[in-house]
Amino acid sequence: MLQFTNTALAGLVLGMIFAAFALALVLIWRSTRILNFAQAPMAVLTTYIALVMIEDGRPYWLAFVVALLAGLVLGAVLERVVIRPVEGKPDINAVILTLGLFIVFKSGAEVIFGTKLRTYPPTFGIRGIEIGDTTIGITTSDFFTIGAVIATLVLLVALFRFTDLGLKMRAAANNQEVAGLLGVKVGAMLTLGWALAAVVGSLSGLLIAAGGLVQPSYMDSIVVFGFIAAVIGGLESPAGAVVGGLLLGFSLSFVSGYLSAQLVALVALGILMTVLTLRPGGLFTATQGRRV
Amino acid sequence: MSETTTTTPSTDGATRGQQLSALWQDYPLIRHLVTAAIGLAVVIVVLTAVDDFQATKLTEMAYIAIAAGGLTLLTGLNGQISLGHGALMAFGAYTTALLYDDREVGTPLVVVVLASVLVTVLVGILIGIAAARLHGPYLAGATLTLAIAVPEIGKYFDQLGGDQGLRLFVPEIPQWATDIAYYLTGSDPSRSKYVAFLAWVTLIVVFILLANLASSRIGRRWAAVRDDEVAAELAGIDLTRARVSAFVVSAAAAGAAGAMFALAQRTVGPLGFSLNLSLTLLAIVVLGGLGSLTGAILLSGVLVFLPQIVMDLGSGADLDATRASQMATLTFGLVMVLVILLAPRGLMGGVRALGLRLRAARAGRRTPPATGGSSSSGAAPSPTTDPASPSSTAETAEPDDGSTPITTKKGTS
């Protein structure tokens, strides 16, 4: 029973991290129809910025905020300089561009920070919480992770639902021409979309790093799993990303807890193929008529 | 004997020359076979000249190019993206390793390579059927997961060697091969040169088949599906069949590449087929100019030899080996980004555009069709299939050139 609870809790935390990463992908997909493969190494860069600051003795939370702001700037600059030229071009150009950026950022991080493993201090305590006599496998840090992701989700939903800015961003994403005619600064909205996504991506990077070991490739598995979570959710809806993330987090946690850690990737492939075979557009897409 | 074929196209006399160039244009098979014969001669000469270390590098270049060639057809010609071709290579490599697990095994090499191709083809059919339903990012996601999941299969099953991988025994060099090599070069061939020769012969065979397929009816169907699904379906093309067949053909090439990988590395383990390999293959295909088989070979060479060059440069600038290889990867990524931003048609796209311009200039001067520009080797569908191209200008000929999908929709120049 204890093992079951612990596995489920681990799955919840894992799922939340996947969800945050998938959320970042969904944000970019919604605004620019581009799948950002470079999301993970971007998060690696910002995490290293925070880590270097902490190692220099700066306050922990200052480093945390600076990393998020660095993500904001990185996302905005990237969209403005590199991504803008391929928007509206054939899909494959953007795919290859972000794959190229993936390679650039990752090897860049290796060149700048080296491949040595470094410890990243945890956000809060890393001891399991005690209920009565038993210690269960969830820590204060884990609570922070879950809370941070839920808060991000709530803020994003509020932004898109209830603010003027969110409405403009949705308009720009839905139909650039009409939005532009109605006075929305489409370019600025797209840049903002990338910037926000990069912040969420950086957050997921920091959450994974906290209390663990960091090296330039520490996000590699998240690339794939966060991506699967987003695809399962249908790439369109933030809720889908969270559901996809949790679904994947729980399944993978139970597979590695009860079967074998090495089967995780295979099971993920199985889940992805099953979902896509039944619904080729993911779980959360409304069926659309194809334009001819 | 290859020398005799190479001299034929350069016969004197204007009319003979024109006849020959027409023959060259109208019969892709002849073009491909002649190119292959020249290629074989070059391979023999080069392999005789280089040392063993360079020979192993050349082997690496060959198997990467074989896989990239298959992916060129899939992504360049059929428009399906695959981030998991390294994983397909793994199936071929593991098959070869399992068949040569003992020194005593006497199975002929051809049989082993064909078996590796067959296994990969079967896997390719399964994945291809699933992939045919998916589009854009969904396909990229599914194949990406494949790239991550397949090496894990190797780790999980002890029969596949687990983390360590499988060792295999490359069969002895057959007597007749030693004899021929001695006759040609005056020395016994080393083992690494023998494997390099095998890999390059495989490359030539695979590329002849790929080039012929690309310029055949099947290749045109693939391109039609890529360019406009609805129009292709209205023209009676079965979309699923076209997509699956393209996937299977590229899987077959990946299987052959995997077999060569196994023979070259002599151990086959999960580490050899990382996500990096799959991404690298895609990068080669893009940088070479989507759809260009020549570009795929050239870029494989660049990729294999670039770390060495950077390392040589770096040893002057106080860089150690790991730093240098990281710098090489960084350079490669930067080039990838720059190519997409500045020259989205890739290396061969640029060369081909130049060829078309030259041809247009020449066609302005005289009426008979001129020779096929600079895309001399049998790369993808050349404009020969289009009767209007010799007289048309570069601008109008461009959209007919099926091997530049990256611009067909938007027409950037």
Interface residues (C-beta under 8 A of the other chain):
Chain A: W29 L35 V82 P85 V86 G88 K89 P90 D91 I92 N93 V95 I96 L97 L99 G100 L101 F102 I103 V104 K106 S107 G108 E110 V111 T115 D220 S221 V224 F227 I228 V231 L235 S260 Q262 L263 V264 A265 L266 A268 L269 L272 M273 L276 T277 P280 G281 G282 V292
Chain B: T75 G79 I81 L83 A130 R133 L134 H135 G136 P137 Y138 A140 G141 A142 L144 T145 L146 I148 A149 E152 I153 K155 Y156 V230 L275 L279 L282 A283 V286 L290 T322 R323 Q326 M327 T329 L330 F332 G333 L334 M336 V337 I340 L341 P344 P405 I406 K409 K410 T412
